[in-house]
Amino acid sequence: MGMAKGKVRVKVAEQLREIWRQATTGSMGRNGQGRRDSVSRVDAEAERKTLAMPAILSPIQFPGKLLPKPTPANLRRFAETPVVRRAINVIKDRIASMDWQVRVRRGVSPHEIDQRGEKLRALRRTLEEPNAVDTFRTLIEQVIEDALTGGFGAVEMEPTADPKRPAMFWAVDGASIRMNARWDGHPETARYAQAAPGQLETNAVDLRDDQLMYVRMNPRSFTPFGLGPLEVAFETVNQFLTAHRFAGKLAANSVAQYALWLSEATPAQHDRLIRWWQDEIEGTGRVPLISTEQKPEVLRFAQGTDADLRLAWQAFLIRMVANAFGLPPMLLGLEGDVNRATAAELADEAFRGAIQPLAQLLADHLTRDLFGKCIGWREFEFVFNDLNARDEETELAVQVQLLQAGVLTVNEVRAMRGLGPLEDRQAAELQNGTTVD
């Protein structure tokens, strides 16, 4: 019996050492041996020495390879409540309605790109028609919704053989995406996997880095997953719903919050008073007259005021939800402390603090993942035209001053406004203030 226990201890110790060795050296996936054989000398010299996410990769806490995001199941339900839906729509609708363009990246000369016009048209058609059922707006709204809800926004990308539309992409439920924390950076190694709830790792759909665009909000070093605003406001939204339900039940309760007490009334007198009140007084608007030896006493159970509805507490919770999404409370319906002088500043704060960062994050992912990794055209970039200035008059005045000072050219200003370039002669004449015959 002692020998059996000793063998079990040896096997467990060997398993733990093997798991720790794989965690520290990095797993290469299913084709790991072939990857080690094909590593070049330069790649071996630039190999990472630090351990990514050591708390997750410990042998006790991380026995598997794929990490599911520990997202509460009722985040989706919370996203359908009025306050949270308003916060999401303020950000999502503003980004989805922005004007955008595809242009040559900074530092790349347009003359060095072969078939530049055809490639620009192909990229724009790819974005306008991402798949058979979606447009760019409907697809980007799904990505923004998942990013704001759970900190994930997933898009599957697949290249095509059509040069007029070099790729197709589809929105993916970010909650179903699992992360390979041991990804070694090689393009052929699976970095992501899609698995349904309760599905094993062996049945998951493996996805390479160039096949999935994974938008993370609030990235951190100790976890491969992002942190969405709704996750931050999870407890606040839960408390708001509880207080809102209590206030709704209290306001809808038609039972009177007081009672009439007769100290020395017999049961017969008590029943007679109830019948008289229900038949002659209640609902008629008449003045009741009661003659008793002692004055009846009114017992009040509650004040019956707005303080019982906890309206101030609900307003505070709405402010906390707005803070989690980076929005001023004014945009969520709290306008008590807003005037004409501060309304414009709060609206600009919402654009700079909540809308612009997420829009820039999406633009960077489209440029790096779709254009660079999936299609292979790294000389182009995706930009939103409305990120520089919210006010059209201010933006126009700045562009005119920079154009007159010679800081920008006519074609650069046209590119900022989503217009195509002019010919060299026309651009030069407009730059000098002359007209073209």
N, C-alpha and C positions, 0 to 999 in steps of 0.2 A: 504493500500500500504506500509505504514511504517512497519507493522507487517511482511509482506512478506520479506522485505529487512532484517529485523532483523533475521528472520529464516535462510536466506541464509548465513548471516555472521556467525551465530552459526555453521552451517554445515561445512563451509569452515574452521573455526577455529578448529573444532573437527577433520576434516580430516588431517589438518596439524599436530596437536598434535599426531594423530595416526601414521602418517608416520614417524615423528621424534622419537616416542617411538620404532617403529620397527627398525629404523636405529641404535639407541643407544643400544638396547637390543640384536639385531641380529636376522635375520629371519632364521627360521629353515627349510624353504622350505615347500613342501606339506605335509610331515610327521613330522612337527615340534613338535606337541603335543606329539606324541609317543617318540620323541627324548628326550624331557624334562623329561618325566616320567622315561626314562631308563638311565638317567645320573647318574653315580656313585658319591659317596661322594668325591673320589679322583679327578675326573674330575671337580667337582664343585669347589674344592679348587684351581685348576690350571686354572680356566676359565680366559680368557683374559679380562683385564680391560680397555685397551685403545681402541679407535675407529679407525678402519682401514679406511684410505682414507676419512677423514672428509669432504674435499672439494667436493668429489663426492657424499657422502651420505647425503648431506643437503637436506631438504624436497623440496626445490625449484628446484634444479638442478638434482635430482635423484628421479623421481616418480616411475620408474620401478625397476625390479630386475636384469635383464640381461643387461650387458654393451657391446655394439658393439664397436670394435676398430675403432676410427675415422681415417681410412687410406685413403689417396687420391686414387681415382680410377685409375689415370694414373701412379701409381707406377709400375704396371705390364708392361705398355708400355715403361716406362723409362728403365726397366730392359732389354729391347731388343735392346737398342742402343749400338753402338760398345764399347764406353769407359766403360760404366757400365757393359756390358756383360763380358768384359775382366777382370774387377775387381772381379766380382762374380766367374768367372771360375778359376781364380788364386787360390782362397780360396777353392772353392767347389771341383775341380778336385784333388787338393792335399790331401784333407781329404778323399775323396771317394776312392782314390787309396792306402791309407795306409793299412799296414798289421795290423791285430787285433787278439785278442785272448780272451777267457773266462777262468778265473782262480779263485782260492779260494781267498777270501778277506783277507786282512791283519788282523792279530789278531785271525783268525779262524784256528784251527788245521785241516789239511786234514783228519786225522784219526778219527775225531769226526763226519764226514759227512757220512751218510749212502748212499751207491750206488753213490759214488762220480764220478766214471768214466762214468756211465750211464747218470747222470745228466749233466755233462759237454758236452757229445756228444749230448744230447737233446737240450741244450741251443745253441750249435753251429749250429745245424740243424735249429732251430727256426730262428736264425739270417740269415743263408744262404738262407732259403726258407720262407720268412715272410708271403707270401700269394701265391695265385695261379698264379699270373702274374708278380710279382716283385722278384728281387734279392736284396741282402743287398745294393749293390751299387746304383741301380736305386731308391730304396726307400730313402736311406740316402741323395741322391742328391736332391730329392724333398724337404726334410726337410730343408736342408741347403739353398736351393734357397729361400724358404719362410722366413727363419730366416734372411737372408741377405737383402731381399727385404722389408719386413714389420715388422721385429722384432718378428715374430711368426713362429713356426714350430710345426705342430700338427700331431700326430700319434694316431690312434685308436687302442686299444689293447683289445683282447678278449681271455680268457683262453679256452683251449680245453680239451677233455677227453683223448687225446692220450699222453701217457707218453713219447713217442719218440719225440713229438713236442708239448710241453705243452701250447703254445700260438701262435696266429696269429695276425699280426698287419698290418695296412694299412696307407698310407699317406693321410692326410686330408688338404683341403684348409684352411690355418690358418685365412684368411680373413673372413670366414664364422663362426668362433668360437666366441661365446659370453661368457662373464665371469660373474659368480655369485659373486658379490662383498660381499655378506652377507654369504658366505659359512662359516659354523661353525667348519669345520675340521672333521666332522664325515664321515666315509667312505660311508655310505648309502645316504648321501645328495648329490644332484647333484651340481657339481662345475662348469661345463661347459655346453654349449648348442650350437648346430649347427642350424643356421637359414639362409635361403637364403635372398638375398636383398629384403626388403619389407615384409618379413614374420613376423607374429605376434609371441609374446612369447609363446602363448598357443599352437602353431603348431611346436615349436622348438623341436629338438631331445635332450633330457637330457642325459648327460654323467657324470658318477661319476669320482672321482679323480683317481681310479684304472682302468678306461676305456680310458683315454686320456692322452697322453704325450704332454705337452705344453712347448716348448722350447722358453724361453724369452731371448733376448739379451738386455744388459744394463737395468737390472731390477731396478726400483725405488720405493720409499715408497709411493708416492702420486698417483700412478696409478697401476692397476693390469697388464697392458700390457707392453711389451718390446719396445725397440726403435732400429730399424734396421739401418744399415749404409746408405741405400738408402734413408731412411726418413731424415737422417741428411743432406745428399747431395741433397735433393729435389730441393731447389732453385738454387743450383749450376748447377745441370744437366739441369734444365729448361733454365738458362741463356746460358749454353754451346750450347744447341740445337738451341736457337735463333741466337746466333752469328755464328754457323756453317751454318745454312740456309742462313743467309745474305751473308756470304763469298762464299757459293756455287753459289748463284744467281749472285753475282758480278763477280766471276771468269768465269761463263758460259755465261755471257752477251757478245755477239759478236759485239755490237754496239760500234763504236769508241768513245773514251772519249774526242774528240776534234772536232772543226768545223773551216771552212775556211770562213773568212769574207771579202767580197768585198764592200768597202764603197760606190762607185758610179757606181753601175751596174744596168742597166735597167732590167725589168722582162724578156725581150727576151734574153738578154745576160746571165742572171741567168739560164734560162732553157737550153740554148745552152751549158753552161759550165757543167751542170749536165749530159746532154746526152753525151757530149764528154768524161767526166771522166768515166762514166759507160761503154761506148762502147770501148774506146781506152786504158784507163789507168788501171782501177780497175782489179786486178787479173792477169795482164800481166807481171808485173815486169819492165815495161818501165819507163824511166825518164820523168816525165811530164814537159812541157815547157809552161809557162804562160807569155804572154806579155800584161801588163796593164800599164796605166798611173801611178797608185799608187800601191805600194807593198801590196799584200794581207796579212792580219793579221790572225794568228792562235789563236783561243780561246780554251784553254784547260780547261775541266770541272773537271778533277780529276788527281791525280798524276799517277795512274795506277801502283802502287808498292805494295809490300806485306803489307805495313802499312794500306792500305785500307781494307785488309782481316782480320784485327784484330788478327793476328796470336799470338802475345804476350799475348793478353787477353785470347785467347782460351787455350794457354799453362798454364796460371795461373789457369783457371777453372779446367783443368785436374789435376793439383796439388791438388786443393781443394777436388776433388772427391777421389783422392788417400788418402788424409788425413782422409776423412770420413770412408774409408774402412780399415784404418790402414796399408796401403801399401806404399812403396816408389814409387815415380813417374816413376822410371826406369821400373817397371813392367807394366806400362800403356803406354809405348812408348816414354817417355821423357828421352832420353839418352844423352843430351847435356852436363850435368855436371857429368858424370859417367866415371870412368876409371877402370883399372884392380884392383887397390888397394882398391877401395870402392865398387866394384860390389858384392864381396862376403859378405861384411858387410851389405849391403842393402838387399841382399837375406836372410841373417840370421835374420835381423830385421823384414822382412815380415813374416818369419816363427814364430818367437817368439811373435810378436805383433798382428798378425791377424789369423794365421792358428792354432797355438797351443791352444789359449784360447777357440776358438769355438769347436775344437776337444775334448778338455777336458770337455766342457759343454755337448756335446752330449754323451760322455762316462758316465758322472755322471747321466744323465737322463736315459740312458738305464739300468744302474745298479740299480738305485733307483725305477724307474717307472715300467720297464718291468720285471726285475728279482725280485724285492722286492714286489711291490704292486700287479702286475697282476698275476705273477706265484707264488710268496710266497717263493722263494729261495733266501733269503737275505745273504746267506753265499758265494755267487759268485759275481764276478764283471766283467765288460767289460772294456778293456783297449786297446788303440792303441799302437802298439809296436814302432812306429817311433817318439814318442813325446820326448824322453829323449835326443837324439842327432841327428842332421841332417847328420853329416858326419859319414859314416860307419867305417872308419879307426879310428877316434877318439873314437867312442863308443866301438869298439873292444879293443882298447888299455886300456881304462878305466876298462872294465870288466875283462881283463886279470890281471891287477894290483890289483884289488879288490879281485880276486880269489886267487892270490898268497899271498896276505896279510891275507887271512882268513876272510875277511869281508863278502864275499858272498860264497855260496856253489855252486857246479856244477849244481844242480837242480834249484837254484834260477837264475843263469845265463841262463840256458836253458829256464826257464819260461819267462825271459825278451825277449828272441829271438823267442818266440812262439813255443818252442819245448816241448815235453812231458818229464816227469821226468824219470830218470834212477832208477835202483834198488839200494838199499843201498850199496851193495858191489861194484858195478861198480862206483857209485858216489864217494865212499871213495877212491878207487884206482886212479881215475882221479884227485881227490883233492890232493893226495900225489905225483902225477907225475908218477905213475906206470901204466903199461898196463894190460889189462885183457886178460887172456889166452882164 
